[in-house]
Amino acid sequence: MCEPFLSTSDSTEAGFEFLDHPADVWVHAWGQSFSQAMEQCLYSLMETMMDPSQIEPLQQFDIDIEDETKGSLLIAFLSEFLFLFDTEGVIIKRIQIDPIEKRDNGHLRAHATAWGEIFNPEKHEPDTEVKAITYSYLEIHETESRTDIKIVFDI
């Protein structure tokens, strides 16, 4: 589980763990809702890329993503943060995702507010380079009180 991140929930209600995978990073994340499990997926992505204790919540970043299914929304959401890191150096310490909205066109919308900073090689030590977020092994299992997600990061 990821203690260095500033979680908006109790650690018994939400968290993540790394699973064994022969070539990539495989994550199991969970939360009381799909939004909360998505937050944990982002925390696992950041921890894969660097030591989370080095990240400070100095700037606010707002993200809006819309897609057709929960799986495609999750992939687009994590890919957006990977894009922000690759193009602008954005690294995230804390995130809060609003409840997922169903739009009139049937698509799903996620709005998130994240806090972090810009990567500084003098302060932050990179770890594993993540190339992409994949649909490989993607699983989303929801009950009334919990959502579990399994997802793979291509490294």
Secondary structure, DSSP 8 states (H G I E B T S, - for coil): ---SS--SS-TTTSEEEEE--SSSEEEEEEESSHHHHHHHHHHHHHHHHB-GGG----EEEEEEEEESSHHHHHHHHHHHHHHHHHHH-EEEEEEEE---EE-TTS-EEEEEEEEEEE--TTT--B-----EEEEEEEEEEE-SS-EEEEEEEE-
